[in-house]
Amino acid sequence: MPKNKTKSKVNAKDVFDRYAVRKLTGKNSKETIDIFCNLNYNNFYNLAQRYKLEERQVSSLIGFKDEFFVETLINQVIKENNLEDRFYCKKITANEKSGLFARVIKLNNEDKILTVGGDCVIFRKSDNKPLMIIECKEYIDMIRMKELIGESRIIKDDISKSANLLEDIKFCVFSEVLELTNGWAYLLKNSDLKHRVDEIFVIRDGKRKDKENKPVKKNLINFKKYIENFLTNFK
């Protein structure tokens, strides 16, 4: 009797790469921002429903677009400012391997562990030193605010094998929405709770449930300007 073929399970990354990537890339940074500002978020939820993605995979699908946007925009900014011989941008996550070893990078021909990953990390090309970590969040609520405080402490404080590697590194957050009360949002931005998170970019108004709310163009332009100023003024 013929053997039954096991049907491979569809995952969020496959769906994103196949049906979303080519629609999200502009010819330049301005066009990429314009595309992103006009995204209909319901398309992602419809894709997830069509391919019967589980709840966790739906969140992953939504998250991939932000990671893709940040990496694409940074690479375009580097190219448009003729900085390709000085900087590059790379994803450093735990997706490919398990644990911290997914975050091993080469620095001066030696393996170093980047203690905290980052959906995008900007490196100096001359010696592969990481200069900025950009963490993408679907939302920032009380729990994720505590995570950010912990992550920023790991990045900024003196940690074994990381103190020299991450000296003077910037840590930024790119978040879909802010799901905090006004009081907590103020504390996150204006008190010690920020704990050396260098900049937080919130791109949409409202909450996660407000799927019709598109990214605010001004917020994305501010993010681009921040990256551009950092790279062009870096010494």
C-alpha positions as CSV (number, residue, x, y, z in Angstrom):
1,M,0.0,0.0,0.0
2,P,1.3,3.5,-0.8
3,K,2.5,5.5,2.2
4,N,0.4,8.4,3.3
5,K,2.4,11.7,2.8
6,T,2.6,13.8,5.9
7,K,1.3,17.3,5.1
8,S,3.9,19.9,6.2
9,K,2.6,22.4,8.7
10,V,2.3,25.9,7.5
11,N,4.0,28.5,9.7
12,A,3.8,32.2,10.0
13,K,7.3,32.9,8.4
14,D,6.4,30.9,5.3
15,V,3.1,32.7,4.9
16,F,4.8,36.1,5.4
17,D,7.7,35.4,3.0
18,R,5.4,34.1,0.3
19,Y,2.5,36.5,0.4
20,A,3.7,39.7,2.1
21,V,7.3,40.5,1.5
22,R,7.2,41.6,-2.1
23,K,4.2,44.0,-1.3
24,L,6.0,45.8,1.5
25,T,9.3,46.8,-0.2
26,G,9.5,50.3,-1.8
27,K,12.1,51.5,-4.3
28,N,13.4,53.8,-1.6
29,S,12.8,54.7,2.0
30,K,10.1,57.3,1.2
31,E,8.2,54.7,-0.8
32,T,8.6,52.0,1.9
33,I,7.2,54.4,4.5
34,D,4.2,55.2,2.1
35,I,3.5,51.5,1.7
36,F,3.7,50.8,5.4
37,C,1.4,53.7,6.2
38,N,-1.3,52.3,3.9
39,L,-1.3,48.8,5.2
40,N,-4.6,47.2,5.9
41,Y,-3.9,45.2,9.0
42,N,-7.0,43.0,8.3
43,N,-5.1,41.5,5.4
44,F,-2.7,39.9,7.9
45,Y,-5.5,38.5,10.0
46,N,-7.2,37.2,6.9
47,L,-4.0,35.5,5.8
48,A,-3.7,33.9,9.2
49,Q,-7.3,32.7,9.0
50,R,-6.9,31.4,5.5
51,Y,-3.8,29.3,6.4
52,K,-5.3,28.3,9.8
53,L,-2.4,29.7,11.8
54,E,-2.6,29.2,15.6
55,E,-3.0,32.2,17.9
56,R,0.7,32.4,18.6
57,Q,1.5,32.3,14.9
58,V,-0.9,35.1,14.2
59,S,1.1,37.3,16.6
60,S,4.3,36.2,14.8
61,L,2.8,37.1,11.4
62,I,2.0,40.6,12.7
63,G,5.4,40.9,14.2
64,F,7.3,39.9,11.0
65,K,6.0,43.0,9.2
66,D,7.5,45.3,11.7
67,E,10.8,43.5,11.8
68,F,10.9,43.5,8.0
69,F,10.0,47.2,7.8
70,V,12.7,48.2,10.3
71,E,15.4,46.2,8.6
72,T,14.4,47.3,5.1
73,L,14.2,51.0,6.0
74,I,17.5,51.0,7.8
75,N,19.3,49.3,4.8
76,Q,17.7,51.9,2.5
77,V,18.8,54.8,4.7
78,I,22.3,53.3,4.7
79,K,22.3,53.1,0.9
80,E,20.7,56.5,0.3
81,N,23.4,58.2,2.4
82,N,26.3,56.3,0.8
83,L,27.2,54.6,4.1
84,E,27.4,51.0,2.9
85,D,31.2,50.9,3.5
86,R,30.6,52.0,7.1
87,F,27.5,50.2,8.5
88,Y,25.2,47.3,8.0
89,C,22.0,46.0,9.6
90,K,21.4,42.4,10.6
91,K,18.7,40.4,12.5
92,I,20.1,38.8,15.7
93,T,17.4,36.5,17.1
94,A,17.1,33.1,18.6
95,N,15.1,31.7,15.7
96,E,17.8,29.8,13.8
97,K,19.3,28.1,16.8
98,S,18.3,27.6,20.4
99,G,19.4,29.8,23.3
100,L,22.1,32.5,23.3
101,F,24.3,30.7,20.7
102,A,21.9,32.1,18.1
103,R,23.3,35.5,19.0
104,V,27.0,34.7,18.4
105,I,28.6,37.3,16.3
106,K,32.1,37.8,15.0
107,L,34.0,40.7,16.6
108,N,37.7,41.1,15.6
109,N,37.6,37.5,14.4
110,E,36.4,36.2,17.8
111,D,33.0,34.7,18.7
112,K,31.1,37.0,21.0
113,I,27.6,36.5,22.5
114,L,25.2,39.3,22.1
115,T,23.5,38.8,25.4
116,V,20.2,40.2,24.3
117,G,19.1,39.8,20.8
118,G,17.3,42.4,18.7
119,D,15.0,42.3,15.8
120,C,17.5,44.6,14.1
121,V,21.1,45.4,15.1
122,I,23.2,48.1,13.4
123,F,26.9,47.2,13.2
124,R,30.0,49.2,12.3
125,K,31.5,47.5,9.3
126,S,35.2,48.1,10.1
127,D,35.2,45.8,13.2
128,N,31.6,44.4,13.3
129,K,30.9,46.2,16.6
130,P,27.1,46.5,17.3
131,L,26.1,50.1,17.7
132,M,22.3,50.0,18.1
133,I,19.8,47.4,19.0
134,I,16.2,47.9,17.9
135,E,13.6,45.7,19.5
136,C,10.2,45.4,17.8
137,K,7.2,45.0,20.0
138,E,3.6,44.3,18.9
139,Y,2.5,46.4,21.9
140,I,3.9,47.7,25.2
141,D,1.8,46.9,28.3
142,M,2.7,46.6,31.9
143,I,4.4,43.2,31.5
144,R,6.3,44.2,28.4
145,M,7.4,47.4,30.1
146,K,9.0,45.3,32.8
147,E,10.7,43.2,30.1
148,L,12.1,46.3,28.5
149,I,13.5,47.5,31.8
150,G,15.1,44.1,32.3
151,E,16.5,44.0,28.7
152,S,17.9,47.5,28.9
153,R,19.7,46.6,32.2
154,I,21.3,43.6,30.6
155,I,22.4,45.7,27.6
156,K,23.6,48.7,29.6
157,D,24.9,47.2,32.8
158,D,28.2,45.4,33.2
159,I,27.6,41.8,32.2
160,S,30.2,39.1,31.7
161,K,31.3,38.8,28.1
162,S,29.2,41.8,27.1
163,A,30.5,44.8,29.0
164,N,33.1,45.7,26.4
165,L,31.2,44.5,23.4
166,L,28.1,46.6,24.2
167,E,29.9,49.7,25.5
168,D,28.0,52.9,24.4
169,I,25.4,50.9,22.5
170,K,22.0,52.4,21.9
171,F,18.8,50.5,22.7
172,C,15.6,51.5,20.9
173,V,12.1,50.1,20.8
174,F,9.7,50.1,17.8
175,S,6.2,49.3,19.0
176,E,2.9,49.0,17.2
177,V,0.8,50.6,20.0
178,L,1.1,51.7,23.6
179,E,-1.3,49.8,25.9
180,L,-0.6,51.7,29.1
181,T,-2.6,54.2,31.1
182,N,-1.5,57.8,30.7
183,G,0.2,57.7,34.1
184,W,2.3,54.7,33.3
185,A,3.1,55.9,29.8
186,Y,4.4,59.1,31.3
187,L,6.6,57.2,33.8
188,L,8.0,55.0,31.0
189,K,9.1,58.1,29.1
190,N,10.1,60.4,31.9
191,S,11.4,58.5,34.9
192,D,13.9,55.9,36.0
193,L,11.5,53.2,34.7
194,K,12.8,54.1,31.3
195,H,16.2,52.8,32.5
196,R,18.2,53.9,29.6
197,V,16.0,52.8,26.8
198,D,17.3,55.5,24.4
199,E,14.2,56.0,22.3
200,I,10.7,54.5,22.1
201,F,8.8,54.8,18.8
202,V,5.0,54.1,18.9
203,I,3.7,54.0,15.4
204,R,-0.1,53.6,15.7
205,D,-2.8,55.3,17.7
206,G,-5.2,53.3,19.8
207,K,-4.9,49.7,20.9
208,R,-4.3,46.4,19.2
209,K,-8.0,45.8,18.7
210,D,-8.2,49.0,16.5
211,K,-7.1,47.1,13.4
212,E,-8.3,49.9,11.1
213,N,-5.8,52.3,12.6
214,K,-2.9,52.6,10.2
215,P,0.6,53.7,11.1
216,V,1.0,57.4,11.6
217,K,3.3,58.7,8.8
218,K,4.8,61.4,11.0
219,N,5.9,58.7,13.5
220,L,7.6,56.6,10.8
221,I,9.3,59.7,9.4
222,N,10.6,60.5,12.9
223,F,12.0,57.0,13.2
224,K,13.7,57.3,9.9
225,K,15.2,60.7,10.9
226,Y,16.5,59.3,14.1
227,I,18.3,56.4,12.3
228,E,19.6,58.8,9.6
229,N,20.9,61.3,12.2
230,F,22.6,58.6,14.2
231,L,24.4,57.1,11.2
232,T,25.4,60.4,9.5
233,N,26.7,61.9,12.7
234,F,28.4,58.8,14.1
235,K,32.1,59.3,14.8
